Amino acid sequence: MKRLVFLSVMLLALVAALFAAGTKEAADKELIINSYMSDEKPKAVFQDVVEAFKKANPDLKVTVNTIAHEQFKTQLPSWLTSNSAPDVVTWFAGYRMQAYAEKGLLEPIDGIFPGGDMLKEFPAAFKVASSYQGKVYFMPQSWYWWAVYYNKDVFAKYKLSTPKTWDEFMAVCETLKKNGVAPIAVGAKDTWTTGGWFDLLDSAVNGGDFHAQLTSGKIAYTDPRVKKSLGIIAELSQKGYFIENATSLSWQESVKPLAEGKAGMYLMGQFIMDTVPANTRNSIDFFPFPIYGGNTKYTVDTPTDGFMIPAKAKNKEAAKRFLAFLASKEQQEAFCAPLGRLAANVNVPVPNEEARRGLAMVQGASFAAQFYDRDAPEEMAAKGLNAILDIMANPGRIDAILTELDKERVRIYAK
């Protein structure tokens, strides 16, 4: 009897061991990707790339979890610290990636690039933005420009030329307002949209070096120079140049009045064209953010998007295989060409005339930033974006708003 009990226990242990081994093998065969590409066009194009990877790697099961952009940003820290972390996550180059690398939450990926060296097919500037303390943690896929997108039919109707200076820009706004057209569309329900206004105004008014020092915490938000640049946002609000109910509109919802000619301009990234209706695409064009004062060159925002591997990922081998696939010329082109983005891999040709103009605009700028909520610490950026919304809603309170914001700067950068 005892022998039978012993054999039963051994059999159960063997079954458990085989089950555990099978479970681990199954985990090793599955690649889990968490993506913020929730808008229809980029989501579909990314899925095409994933399908190509699956075809080339039939031994792997690939699962893509798509999460809305703002929700993704909120949940990423918990994923990176979880013992059930995904294998690959989408994210941003620069400070926002480096902050996680500093905490040991990311896996180095130096060897995944074509030829084993990132610099063979990616510019040095991308390597800097993708690295922390000499190791690469980020695979850049695409980058794009921010500009003032405008409705060409509206401009033609009121005989308006694209403004090159801030005075000309304000004159265009006044003409549009007098004719019942909202001068500036803003989708401020998504708070990050106001970050472009801050980046481009502050660097236009005070210079790129000043803005870089500000986002690194070295300059007070109560500095008169900051008040000058943010005061322009207050002025735009006081003059009624922003579209009504901007804080209740998502960035996608604010594309509609631009496309329909109910708004004249919209400061936004190139991805705005993903949501412009096909029948109005030819009516939408862009121009560089206007120069300010005695400056002779404009400034730009050029965010870079890509992928990281969490340090706690279960299937790092497959994750690195996937990132190597995405780094190739063929797959960078497969993603960027349909969307009109610029690829990080230097061997990928510029996809269309719009992108050629965008690239030329970036190359002609005096200063390029990633973006306010990517160049500043996450908590600081959140406080700053809310302060900008407060200034738009209550322009007369700008001094009090900046005083409170600077208290947050002192607290956050002291950590």
C-alpha positions in Angstrom: 0.0 0.0 0.0 2.8 2.4 1.0 4.5 1.5 -2.3 1.4 2.4 -4.2 1.1 5.7 -2.4 4.8 6.5 -3.1 4.4 5.7 -6.8 1.3 7.9 -6.9 3.1 10.8 -5.4 6.0 10.3 -7.7 3.7 10.2 -10.7 1.9 13.4 -9.6 5.3 15.1 -9.2 6.4 13.9 -12.7 3.2 15.2 -14.2 3.6 18.5 -12.4 7.2 18.8 -13.6 6.2 18.0 -17.2 3.4 20.6 -17.0 5.7 23.2 -15.7 8.3 22.5 -18.4 5.5 22.6 -21.0 4.3 25.9 -19.5 7.8 27.4 -19.7 8.3 26.1 -23.2 5.0 27.7 -24.2 6.1 31.0 -22.6 9.3 30.8 -24.5 7.4 30.4 -27.7 5.1 33.5 -27.1 6.1 37.1 -27.8 3.9 39.7 -26.0 4.0 43.2 -27.4 2.2 46.2 -25.7 1.6 49.0 -28.2 0.2 52.5 -27.9 -0.5 52.6 -31.7 -4.3 52.8 -31.2 -5.1 55.1 -34.1 -6.5 53.2 -37.0 -3.8 53.8 -39.7 -0.6 53.2 -37.6 -2.3 50.3 -35.9 -3.1 48.6 -39.2 0.4 49.3 -40.6 2.1 48.0 -37.5 0.0 44.8 -37.7 1.2 44.2 -41.2 4.8 44.4 -40.0 3.9 42.0 -37.2 2.4 39.6 -39.7 5.6 39.7 -41.7 7.6 38.8 -38.6 5.2 35.9 -37.8 5.7 34.6 -41.3 9.5 34.7 -40.9 9.3 33.2 -37.4 6.6 30.5 -37.5 7.9 29.0 -34.2 6.6 32.0 -32.3 3.1 33.0 -31.2 2.9 36.8 -31.3 0.3 38.7 -29.2 -0.1 42.4 -29.7 -2.0 44.3 -26.9 -3.1 47.7 -28.1 -3.7 50.3 -25.4 -5.0 53.9 -25.9 -2.0 56.3 -25.9 -2.7 58.2 -22.7 -3.7 55.0 -20.8 -0.5 53.4 -22.1 1.7 56.1 -20.6 0.0 55.7 -17.3 0.3 51.9 -17.1 3.9 51.6 -18.5 5.7 52.0 -15.1 3.6 49.2 -13.6 4.4 46.9 -16.5 8.1 47.5 -16.3 8.2 46.6 -12.6 5.9 43.6 -12.9 7.1 40.0 -12.8 4.7 39.4 -15.7 6.1 42.2 -17.9 5.5 42.2 -21.6 8.4 41.3 -23.9 8.3 44.5 -26.0 6.8 47.9 -25.4 6.5 50.9 -27.6 7.9 54.2 -26.2 9.9 57.4 -26.9 13.6 58.2 -27.3 15.5 60.5 -25.1 14.8 61.4 -21.5 11.7 59.4 -21.0 13.5 56.2 -22.1 16.7 57.1 -20.1 14.7 57.6 -16.9 13.7 53.9 -17.0 17.1 52.7 -18.0 18.6 54.5 -15.0 16.3 52.5 -12.7 17.4 49.2 -14.3 14.0 48.5 -15.8 15.2 48.0 -19.4 17.2 45.3 -21.2 20.3 46.5 -23.3 19.9 45.8 -27.0 23.2 46.9 -28.5 23.7 43.7 -30.6 20.3 43.7 -32.4 21.1 46.3 -35.1 22.1 45.4 -38.7 25.8 44.5 -38.7 25.9 44.4 -34.9 26.5 48.1 -34.6 23.8 50.8 -34.4 26.0 53.4 -36.1 26.2 51.3 -39.3 22.7 52.2 -40.3 21.5 54.8 -37.7 22.7 58.4 -37.2 24.8 59.2 -34.2 22.2 61.5 -32.9 19.7 58.6 -32.7 22.2 56.5 -30.8 22.6 59.3 -28.2 18.9 59.5 -27.8 18.6 55.7 -27.6 21.4 55.2 -25.0 22.1 55.5 -21.3 25.6 55.3 -19.9 27.1 53.8 -23.1 24.5 51.1 -23.6 21.6 51.1 -26.1 18.1 50.5 -24.7 15.9 51.8 -27.4 15.2 50.8 -31.0 14.1 53.9 -33.0 11.6 53.2 -35.7 10.3 56.5 -37.0 10.4 60.2 -36.4 8.4 63.1 -37.6 8.0 66.9 -37.4 5.6 69.3 -35.8 4.5 72.2 -37.9 1.5 74.6 -38.3 -0.9 72.7 -40.5 -3.4 74.9 -42.3 -6.4 74.8 -44.7 -5.2 76.0 -48.1 -8.8 76.7 -49.3 -9.4 79.0 -46.3 -6.2 80.9 -46.8 -7.0 81.3 -50.5 -10.5 82.5 -49.8 -9.2 85.3 -47.6 -6.1 85.9 -49.6 -3.7 84.9 -46.8 -0.1 84.0 -47.2 1.6 81.5 -44.9 3.2 83.7 -42.1 7.0 83.6 -41.6 7.1 86.0 -38.6 5.1 86.1 -35.4 3.6 89.5 -36.3 2.4 88.0 -39.6 1.0 85.0 -37.8 -1.0 87.3 -35.5 -2.3 89.2 -38.5 -3.5 86.0 -40.1 -5.3 85.0 -36.8 -7.1 88.4 -36.7 -8.3 88.1 -40.3 -9.6 84.6 -39.7 -11.4 85.7 -36.5 -13.0 88.7 -38.2 -14.4 86.3 -40.9 -15.9 83.9 -38.4 -13.2 81.2 -38.8 -11.5 79.9 -35.6 -7.9 80.9 -36.2 -6.3 78.0 -34.2 -7.7 74.5 -33.6 -6.5 72.8 -30.4 -7.5 69.4 -29.0 -6.6 70.2 -25.4 -8.6 67.4 -23.9 -5.3 65.6 -24.6 -3.1 67.8 -22.4 0.1 66.9 -24.3 -1.1 68.8 -27.4 -0.3 72.1 -25.6 3.3 71.0 -25.1 4.1 71.8 -28.7 3.0 75.4 -28.2 5.3 75.7 -25.2 8.3 74.1 -26.9 8.1 76.2 -30.0 7.2 79.5 -28.4 9.8 79.2 -25.6 12.6 78.2 -28.0 11.5 80.8 -30.6 11.4 83.6 -28.0 14.3 82.6 -25.7 16.4 80.2 -27.8 16.9 76.5 -27.9 19.6 76.4 -25.3 17.4 78.3 -22.8 14.5 75.9 -23.4 16.8 72.8 -22.9 18.0 74.2 -19.6 14.4 74.9 -18.6 13.3 71.3 -19.3 16.3 70.0 -17.4 15.2 71.9 -14.3 18.0 74.6 -14.3 15.7 77.6 -14.9 12.8 78.8 -12.8 9.3 78.9 -14.3 9.1 82.3 -12.6 11.9 83.6 -14.7 10.6 86.7 -16.7 11.7 85.0 -19.9 9.4 82.1 -19.3 6.6 84.4 -18.5 7.2 86.1 -21.8 6.9 83.0 -23.8 3.9 81.6 -21.9 2.4 85.0 -21.8 2.0 84.7 -25.6 -0.3 81.7 -25.0 -2.3 83.9 -22.6 -2.5 86.6 -25.2 -3.7 84.1 -27.9 -6.4 83.0 -25.4 -7.4 86.6 -24.5 -7.8 87.5 -28.1 -10.1 84.5 -28.8 -7.8 82.9 -31.3 -8.1 79.4 -29.9 -11.1 77.3 -31.0 -14.0 77.3 -28.6 -14.3 74.4 -26.1 -10.7 73.4 -26.9 -10.4 71.6 -23.5 -13.3 69.4 -24.3 -12.0 68.2 -27.7 -9.5 65.4 -28.3 -6.7 66.1 -30.8 -8.5 63.9 -33.4 -11.8 65.7 -32.9 -10.1 69.1 -33.6 -8.9 67.8 -37.0 -12.5 68.0 -38.2 -13.0 71.8 -38.0 -9.6 72.2 -39.8 -10.6 69.8 -42.6 -14.0 71.5 -42.9 -12.6 75.0 -43.1 -14.2 76.0 -39.7 -10.7 76.5 -38.3 -7.7 77.9 -40.2 -4.6 76.4 -38.5 -3.5 73.6 -36.2 -0.1 73.1 -34.5 0.4 69.4 -34.6 2.7 66.5 -35.5 2.8 65.0 -39.0 0.6 62.2 -37.7 -2.3 64.6 -38.1 -2.5 63.4 -41.7 -3.4 59.9 -40.4 -6.8 61.3 -39.4 -7.5 64.0 -42.1 -10.4 62.6 -44.3 -9.2 61.4 -47.7 -11.4 63.8 -49.6 -9.8 66.9 -47.9 -6.2 65.8 -47.7 -5.2 68.0 -50.7 -6.6 71.0 -48.8 -4.2 70.6 -45.9 -0.6 71.7 -45.9 2.0 72.9 -43.4 4.5 75.7 -42.7 7.3 76.1 -40.1 6.5 77.7 -36.7 7.0 81.4 -37.2 10.1 83.2 -36.1 9.9 85.6 -33.2 11.5 89.0 -32.8 14.9 89.5 -34.4 15.5 85.8 -34.9 16.2 84.6 -38.5 15.5 80.9 -38.0 12.6 78.9 -36.8 12.6 76.0 -34.3 11.0 72.5 -34.5 9.8 69.6 -32.5 11.0 66.2 -33.8 9.8 63.3 -31.6 11.2 59.8 -32.2 9.2 56.7 -31.6 10.3 53.1 -31.2 10.6 50.1 -28.9 12.1 48.8 -25.7 12.5 45.4 -23.9 11.6 45.4 -20.2 14.3 43.9 -18.0 11.7 41.6 -16.5 10.5 40.3 -19.9 10.0 36.5 -20.0 11.1 36.0 -23.6 14.1 38.3 -24.3 15.5 36.2 -27.0 12.3 36.5 -29.1 12.0 40.2 -28.2 15.5 40.9 -29.5 14.7 38.9 -32.6 11.7 41.1 -33.1 13.6 44.4 -32.6 16.3 43.2 -35.0 13.5 42.6 -37.6 12.1 46.1 -37.0 15.6 47.7 -37.3 16.1 46.5 -40.8 15.8 48.8 -43.8 12.9 46.7 -45.2 10.7 46.8 -42.2 11.4 50.4 -41.3 10.3 51.3 -44.8 7.3 49.0 -44.6 6.1 51.0 -41.5 7.1 54.5 -42.5 6.2 54.6 -46.2 2.4 54.1 -45.8 2.3 56.7 -43.0 4.6 59.3 -44.6 6.9 59.2 -41.6 10.7 59.5 -41.7 12.5 56.3 -40.8 15.4 56.2 -38.3 17.4 53.8 -40.5 19.4 56.0 -42.9 19.0 53.6 -45.8 15.3 54.0 -46.0 14.3 56.6 -48.7 12.1 59.6 -47.9 8.6 58.3 -48.7 6.9 61.2 -50.4 7.1 64.9 -51.3 5.5 66.0 -48.0 8.1 64.1 -46.0 10.9 65.6 -48.2 9.6 69.0 -47.2 9.3 68.0 -43.6 12.9 66.7 -43.6 14.2 69.9 -45.2 12.3 71.9 -42.6 13.9 70.0 -39.8 17.4 70.4 -41.4 16.8 74.2 -41.7 15.8 74.7 -38.1 18.0 76.4 -35.5 16.9 74.1 -32.7 15.1 70.8 -32.5 13.5 69.4 -29.3 11.9 65.9 -28.8 8.8 67.3 -27.1 8.1 68.9 -23.7 6.6 65.8 -22.2 9.6 63.7 -23.4 12.4 66.2 -22.5 11.2 66.9 -19.0 10.6 64.3 -16.2 7.2 62.8 -16.4 5.8 64.4 -13.3 7.2 67.8 -14.2 5.7 67.6 -17.7 2.3 66.7 -16.3 2.4 69.7 -14.0 3.6 71.9 -16.8 1.0 70.8 -19.3 -1.8 71.4 -16.7 -0.3 74.8 -16.0 -0.5 75.7 -19.7 -4.1 74.7 -19.8 -4.7 76.8 -16.8 -3.1 79.8 -18.5 -5.3 79.3 -21.6 -8.4 79.2 -19.4 -7.3 81.9 -16.9 -4.8 84.1 -18.7 -5.0 86.8 -16.0 -3.6 84.4 -13.4 -0.4 83.7 -15.2 1.9 85.0 -12.3 0.2 82.8 -9.7 0.1 79.8 -12.0 3.9 80.1 -12.7 4.7 80.6 -9.0 2.9 77.4 -8.1 4.5 75.6 -11.1 8.0 76.6 -9.9 7.3 75.2 -6.5 6.7 71.9 -8.2 9.9 72.2 -10.2 11.9 72.7 -7.0 10.3 69.7 -5.4 10.5 67.3 -8.4 14.1 68.0 -9.4 15.2 67.7 -5.8 14.3 64.0 -5.8 
